[in-house]
Amino acid sequence: MAAYIRSMTCLLATEHHLFSPRGGNILVATKRYVRGLRRRPVNVFFPENDAEKAVKTAAQSAVQTIAGKRDRKPAGAEKQRAGGDFLKARSNFHPVKNDPHVTVTKEDIDGLHFERAHPGDKRLGRLVSVARSRTFREHQNKILLEGRRLICDALDAGALPQTVFFSTVDRLKELPLHKLRRASLIKVKFEDIKTWSDVVAPQGVIAIFTRPDPSRLNFGSRNHSVPLSLICDNIRDPGNLGTMLRCAAAAGCHNVLLTKGCVDVWEPKVLRAAMGAHFRLPIFQSLAWNDIETHLPKSVTVHVADSSCGSEISGEMNHPRIDAPHKSSKAGDYGWISSHREEGNLDSDSDSECEGLQLPVVDSRVYHEGWASGPTALAVGGETHGLSVESVQLAEKTAGSRLFIPVVPHMDSLNSAMAASILLFEGRKQLLKLLQTPGRSRAERRRS
C-alpha cells in the first residue's frame, strides 16, 4: 500500500513538472474549478486576471440562495404575503392615516394642513375636465383658475375655493392662507401641473372654485363705476370676449350682459384675456333678450355699435354730424347686423335673406357725439355674424342710436373688442362730464 502511494506521488510530481513549467498555474486552476463544482448553485471562477468578476458572481449567487430559502415557506405564509401586497397596493390609491408605508402624508403650514399627492392621484384628472368642458363646469358648478393673481382676485371677491394644487410651499404662501381654511390643499409635482396647464410657463398653482354667483360677489371697484352697461351679443371668440370684459372693467361699467350665443365666460382663454375682470364687475351670461331687459334700469338707453352707416356715409370729414335717421332699413346696410333671429340658423346666411329682412329704423351718429346722457347700455356684436335683430329692436325701443367709428377709405371695420373699448371709454367720458356738471341736483345724479 505504501509503495502504491509513493508511485502515485511520483506520477503527480511528474505531471506537475511537465505541464506546469511556470509555477503551477494549471494545477491551481484545476483546484479552483473543483471547488466551484462543489457549491450550490454552481459557479465558475475565472483565472486571476478576472478575480473581481468572480467575486461579484459569488456574491450574487449567495444573495439568490438566501432569497430562495426565504421563498420556501408554507402555503399559509404565501397567502399572507399576497394579502399584504394587495393591501399595500390599495393603500397607494386610498391612503390610510396610520399606515407609515403610505406615500401620501399630511403636513401643515401656519396651522393649515395640506397633503402630498401620490402618483396616479385621480384628483389631478379633474383639472382637465373643468378646464376643457363647458358642460362639466355647468353641471358640476365648478370653475378652474390658474395663477396667483387670478386666485387672489377670486378670494378677495368672496369666491369659494374647493381644491388648491401647488408645486412648492412658497407658492402656497403667496396666497392668503386665512381664506383657504375650508379648501383641500394638495402638493403635487410641478411636472403634473405643467401637464394639465394650458399655459406655456405655469406658475405652479391651480385652484378649483365653486362657480360664483355675480350677485353675491364683493367688487371693490364699485365706487368708481358709471351707469354704463355692456351687452355682448353673440361674441364667440374667447380672446375678443376676454378683452371686452377687461375694457368694461377698466371703463367702470356697471355690469356686463352676455347673450346665449356667446362663448363661455369661464373658459381658460377668456380668463387669461380678461386679466381678473371677472371679479371686478358683475357678469351675467346665457341671457335671453327678455332677461337682458330685467338687468337694465327702466330709464336706460341702448345703443348699438355699427361698423358702417350705409353708402351715404363715406367718412367723418364729409359728414361732421350724422344725426338724421337712416333711410334704409335693410340688414345689408348695417355693418354688424345678423340677418338670422335663431341661433341654429347662424350658419345659413344668404344675400336674399339679408335683402328681405326689414330692421327697425335707428338714428346714426359718430361715436364722439353726445349719446351718453343717462343710464346707457352699449351692444356690440361678433365679427362673424354681427348684431342680432333683437339688439336693434331694443335700441329702437329705448330711442338709442347706431354708433359709427369712422376709418380711412378702403379699410375694413375695426375688431369688435377694439371698437368696444373706444366706445366704452367715450361713454365714460361723457357720463363723467355729465355727472360733474354743477347745475345738476343730487336727485338727478342718483337717477343716472
C-alpha positions in Angstrom: 0.0 0.0 0.0 2.8 2.4 0.9 4.5 1.5 -2.4 1.3 2.3 -4.3 1.1 5.7 -2.6 4.7 6.5 -3.4 4.1 5.6 -7.1 1.1 7.9 -7.3 3.0 10.7 -5.7 5.8 10.4 -8.2 3.3 10.3 -11.0 1.7 13.5 -9.9 5.0 15.2 -9.4 6.0 14.2 -13.0 2.7 15.6 -14.4 3.3 18.8 -12.4 6.8 19.1 -13.7 5.7 18.5 -17.3 2.6 20.7 -17.5 3.5 23.4 -15.0 6.8 24.9 -16.1 5.8 28.5 -14.8 4.9 27.8 -11.3 1.8 25.5 -11.4 -0.9 27.7 -12.9 -2.8 24.8 -14.3 -2.8 22.9 -11.1 -4.2 25.9 -9.2 -6.8 26.5 -11.8 -7.8 22.8 -11.5 -8.3 23.1 -7.8 -10.5 26.3 -8.3 -12.7 24.5 -10.8 -13.1 21.5 -8.5 -14.1 23.8 -5.6 -16.6 25.6 -7.7 -18.3 22.4 -8.7 -19.0 21.6 -5.1 -21.1 24.8 -4.5 -24.8 25.2 -4.8 -25.7 26.7 -7.1 -22.9 26.0 -9.5 -20.4 28.9 -10.1 -17.4 29.0 -12.3 -14.3 31.0 -11.2 -12.1 32.6 -13.7 -8.3 33.0 -13.7 -6.6 35.6 -11.6 -7.0 38.4 -14.1 -10.8 38.2 -13.7 -10.8 37.8 -9.9 -13.1 40.8 -9.4 -15.8 39.4 -11.7 -15.6 36.1 -9.9 -16.1 37.7 -6.5 -19.2 39.6 -7.9 -20.6 36.4 -9.3 -20.2 34.6 -6.0 -21.9 37.5 -4.1 -24.9 37.4 -6.5 -25.2 33.6 -6.1 -25.2 34.0 -2.3 -28.0 36.5 -2.5 -30.0 34.3 -4.8 -29.5 31.4 -2.4 -30.7 33.4 0.6 -33.7 34.6 -1.4 -34.6 31.1 -2.4 -34.5 29.9 1.2 -36.9 32.7 2.2 -39.3 31.8 -0.6 -39.6 28.3 0.7 -42.4 29.0 3.1 -45.7 27.2 3.9 -48.7 27.9 1.7 -50.3 30.0 4.5 -47.4 32.3 4.6 -47.6 32.9 0.9 -51.3 33.8 1.2 -50.5 36.2 4.0 -47.8 37.8 1.9 -50.1 38.1 -1.1 -52.8 39.7 1.1 -50.2 42.2 2.4 -49.1 43.1 -1.1 -52.7 43.8 -2.1 -53.4 46.0 0.9 -50.2 47.9 0.3 -51.1 48.4 -3.4 -54.5 49.5 -2.4 -53.2 52.0 0.2 -51.3 53.8 -2.6 -54.6 54.8 -4.1 -56.5 55.2 -0.8 -54.1 56.5 1.8 -54.6 55.5 5.4 -53.5 57.9 8.1 -51.9 55.3 10.4 -50.0 53.4 7.8 -46.4 54.5 7.8 -45.7 53.0 4.3 -48.3 55.2 2.5 -46.6 57.8 0.3 -49.3 60.4 0.9 -48.7 62.4 4.1 -50.4 65.3 5.7 -48.4 68.3 6.8 -49.2 71.8 7.9 -48.0 75.3 7.4 -49.1 78.1 9.7 -51.7 75.7 11.1 -53.1 74.9 7.6 -53.0 71.2 6.7 -52.1 70.0 3.2 -51.4 66.7 1.5 -48.7 65.3 -0.7 -50.3 63.7 -3.7 -49.2 60.2 -4.7 -48.6 59.0 -8.3 -51.8 58.3 -10.1 -54.0 60.6 -7.9 -57.3 60.8 -9.7 -58.0 64.3 -8.4 -55.5 65.6 -10.9 -57.7 64.4 -13.7 -60.4 66.8 -12.7 -58.3 69.7 -13.8 -58.6 68.9 -17.5 -62.3 68.2 -17.2 -63.0 71.5 -15.6 -60.7 73.4 -17.9 -61.9 72.0 -21.2 -65.5 71.1 -20.8 -68.2 73.7 -20.5 -70.8 71.1 -19.8 -68.8 69.7 -16.9 -68.4 73.2 -15.5 -72.1 73.9 -15.7 -73.2 70.6 -14.3 -70.6 70.3 -11.6 -70.9 74.0 -10.7 -67.1 74.4 -10.8 -64.5 76.7 -12.4 -60.7 76.5 -12.8 -58.4 79.4 -12.0 -54.7 79.3 -12.6 -52.0 81.7 -11.3 -51.5 83.6 -8.1 -53.0 86.9 -9.3 -56.3 85.4 -10.6 -56.7 83.2 -7.5 -56.1 86.1 -5.2 -58.7 88.2 -7.1 -61.3 85.5 -6.7 -60.6 85.1 -3.0 -60.8 88.9 -2.4 -64.2 88.9 -4.2 -65.5 86.2 -2.0 -65.4 83.2 -4.3 -65.4 79.8 -2.5 -62.3 77.6 -3.2 -62.7 73.8 -3.2 -59.2 72.4 -4.1 -55.8 74.1 -4.5 -53.0 72.3 -6.2 -49.5 73.8 -5.7 -46.0 72.7 -6.5 -44.0 74.3 -3.7 -44.8 75.6 -0.2 -43.5 79.0 -1.3 -46.2 79.1 -4.0 -48.9 78.4 -1.4 -47.6 81.1 0.9 -48.2 83.7 -1.8 -51.9 83.2 -1.3 -54.0 84.5 1.6 -53.9 81.4 3.8 -56.7 82.5 6.1 -59.1 82.3 3.2 -58.2 78.7 2.4 -59.3 77.1 5.6 -62.2 75.1 4.0 -60.3 74.1 0.9 -58.3 70.9 0.2 -54.7 71.7 -0.3 -52.7 69.2 -2.3 -49.0 69.4 -3.0 -48.1 67.9 -6.4 -45.1 67.8 -8.7 -44.5 70.7 -11.0 -44.5 68.2 -13.9 -48.1 67.3 -13.1 -49.2 70.9 -13.1 -47.4 71.5 -16.3 -49.1 68.5 -17.9 -52.6 69.8 -17.1 -51.9 73.5 -17.6 -52.7 75.3 -20.9 -50.0 78.0 -20.2 -46.5 77.7 -21.6 -44.9 78.7 -18.3 -47.3 77.8 -15.5 -46.9 79.5 -12.1 -47.2 76.3 -10.1 -50.6 76.9 -8.5 -54.1 75.9 -9.8 -57.4 76.1 -7.9 -60.9 74.7 -8.4 -63.6 77.1 -7.2 -67.3 76.9 -6.9 -69.0 78.6 -9.8 -69.6 82.1 -8.4 -72.9 84.0 -8.4 -72.3 87.5 -9.7 -74.9 88.9 -7.3 -73.1 87.6 -4.3 -69.5 88.7 -5.0 -67.8 91.7 -3.5 -66.5 94.1 -6.1 -64.1 96.6 -4.7 -64.2 99.0 -7.6 -67.9 99.7 -7.5 -67.4 103.2 -6.1 -65.7 104.2 -9.4 -68.4 102.8 -11.7 -70.6 104.8 -14.1 -74.2 104.0 -15.2 -72.9 102.2 -18.3 -73.6 98.5 -19.3 -72.0 96.4 -21.9 -74.2 93.9 -23.9 -72.1 91.2 -25.6 -74.2 89.9 -28.5 -73.0 86.6 -29.9 -69.3 87.1 -29.2 -67.8 83.7 -30.0 -64.1 84.4 -29.9 -62.5 83.8 -26.5 -59.8 86.4 -26.9 -62.3 89.1 -28.0 -64.7 88.4 -25.2 -61.9 88.5 -22.6 -60.6 91.8 -24.0 -64.0 93.3 -23.9 -64.5 92.2 -20.3 -61.2 93.8 -19.4 -62.1 97.1 -21.1 -65.5 97.1 -19.4 -63.9 96.7 -16.0 -61.3 99.4 -16.8 -64.0 101.8 -18.0 -66.0 101.3 -14.8 -69.1 99.7 -16.3 -71.9 98.8 -14.1 -72.3 95.3 -15.4 -71.8 93.1 -18.5 -74.6 91.0 -20.0 -73.9 88.1 -22.4 -76.5 86.6 -24.7 -76.8 82.8 -25.2 -74.7 82.8 -28.4 -71.5 84.0 -26.6 -68.6 81.8 -25.6 -68.4 80.6 -22.0 -67.2 83.4 -19.8 -65.2 80.9 -17.6 -63.2 79.3 -20.4 -59.5 79.4 -19.7 -58.7 81.6 -22.7 -61.3 84.1 -21.7 -60.0 84.2 -18.2 -56.4 84.9 -19.3 -57.5 87.7 -21.7 -59.8 89.3 -19.1 -56.9 89.6 -16.5 -59.2 89.4 -13.5 -62.1 91.4 -14.9 -64.5 88.5 -13.8 -64.0 89.7 -10.2 -64.2 93.4 -10.9 -67.8 93.8 -12.0 -70.9 91.6 -12.3 -71.0 89.4 -15.4 -74.3 87.6 -16.3 -74.1 85.1 -19.1 -76.5 83.0 -21.2 -79.3 85.5 -21.0 -82.3 85.8 -23.3 -83.3 89.2 -24.5 -86.2 89.3 -22.1 -83.8 88.7 -19.3 -81.4 91.3 -20.5 -84.1 94.0 -20.1 -84.6 92.9 -16.5 -80.9 93.6 -15.7 -81.1 97.1 -17.1 -82.5 100.2 -15.5 -86.0 101.3 -16.6 -84.7 104.6 -18.0 -81.8 103.1 -19.9 -80.9 104.0 -23.5 -79.5 101.2 -25.6 -77.0 102.0 -28.4 -75.5 99.5 -30.9 -72.0 99.6 -32.4 -72.1 99.6 -36.1 -69.1 99.2 -38.4 -70.7 101.3 -41.2 -73.7 103.5 -41.7 -74.6 102.8 -45.3 -73.3 104.0 -48.6 -74.4 107.6 -47.9 -71.8 107.9 -45.1 -68.3 107.8 -46.5 -66.2 109.4 -43.8 -66.1 111.8 -40.9 -64.6 114.6 -42.9 -67.5 114.8 -45.3 -70.1 114.3 -42.6 -69.1 116.0 -39.4 -72.6 115.5 -38.0 -74.7 112.4 -38.6 -77.9 112.9 -36.7 -80.5 112.2 -39.4 -82.4 108.9 -39.3 -81.1 106.3 -41.6 -83.5 105.9 -44.6 -82.9 102.3 -45.4 -83.8 99.5 -43.0 -82.3 96.5 -44.8 -79.9 94.3 -42.9 -77.2 94.8 -45.6 -77.0 98.4 -44.7 -75.9 97.6 -41.2 -72.3 96.7 -40.8 -72.7 94.3 -37.8 -76.3 93.2 -38.1 -77.1 89.5 -38.4 -80.0 88.5 -40.7 -80.9 85.5 -38.6 -83.0 85.5 -35.5 -82.5 82.0 -34.3 -79.1 80.7 -33.1 -79.5 77.4 -35.0 -79.7 79.3 -38.4 -76.5 81.3 -38.0 -74.6 79.3 -40.5 -77.2 79.5 -43.3 -76.8 83.2 -44.2 -77.7 84.3 -47.7 -77.9 87.6 -49.6 -81.6 87.1 -50.3 -82.4 86.9 -46.6 -80.4 90.0 -45.9 -82.2 91.9 -48.6 -85.7 90.8 -47.4 -85.2 91.3 -43.7 -86.6 94.6 -42.5 -85.0 96.1 -39.5 -86.1 99.0 -37.2 -85.1 102.5 -38.1 -82.4 103.7 -35.7 -80.5 107.0 -35.9 -76.8 107.0 -36.8 -74.2 109.2 -35.3 -70.4 109.4 -34.9 -69.1 107.9 -31.7 -67.7 111.2 -30.2 -71.1 112.9 -30.3 -73.2 113.2 -27.2 -75.0 109.8 -26.9 -74.5 109.0 -23.2 -76.7 111.4 -21.2 -78.0 109.0 -18.5 -78.1 105.3 -17.8 -76.7 103.8 -21.0 -76.1 100.3 -22.5 -73.9 99.5 -25.4 -74.5 96.4 -27.5 -71.5 95.0 -29.5 -71.9 92.1 -31.9 -69.4 89.4 -33.0 -67.4 89.8 -36.1 -68.7 86.7 -37.9 -72.5 87.1 -37.6 -72.8 90.6 -36.1 -75.6 92.1 -34.0 -78.8 90.2 -33.7 -82.1 91.7 -34.7 -83.3 91.9 -31.1 -80.5 94.3 -30.2 -81.5 96.7 -32.9 -85.1 96.4 -31.8 -84.1 97.2 -28.2 -82.2 100.2 -29.5 -85.3 101.5 -31.3 -87.5 100.8 -28.3 -85.2 102.9 -26.0 -84.6 105.7 -28.5 -81.0 104.6 -29.0 -78.5 105.2 -31.9 -76.2 103.3 -34.1 -72.7 104.4 -33.2 -70.2 104.8 -36.0 -66.4 104.8 -35.7 -65.1 106.3 -39.0 -62.0 104.7 -40.6 -59.9 105.6 -43.6 -61.3 104.6 -47.0 -60.7 101.1 -48.3 -60.2 99.8 -44.8 -62.2 97.1 -43.1 -64.0 97.6 -39.9 -62.3 97.5 -36.5 -62.0 94.5 -34.4 -65.1 94.1 -32.1 -63.0 94.3 -29.0 -61.2 97.4 -30.2 -64.5 99.1 -31.2 -66.0 98.2 -27.8 -63.0 99.8 -25.9 -63.3 103.0 -27.9 -67.0 103.3 -27.3 -66.9 102.4 -23.7 -64.3 105.0 -22.8 -66.0 107.6 -24.8 -69.3 106.8 -23.0 -67.4 107.0 -19.6 -66.0 110.4 -20.5 -69.4 111.7 -21.5 -71.1 110.4 -18.3 -68.4 111.7 -16.0 -68.7 115.1 -17.6 -72.4 115.0 -17.2 -72.1 113.9 -13.5 -69.7 116.7 -12.7 -72.0 119.4 -14.1 -72.5 121.9 -11.2 -76.2 122.6 -12.1 -77.4 119.1 -11.7 -79.2 118.2 -8.5 -78.5 115.2 -6.3 -81.7 113.5 -7.3 -80.7 113.7 -11.0 -77.3 112.2 -10.2 -78.9 109.3 -8.3 -81.3 108.6 -11.2 -78.4 108.5 -13.6 
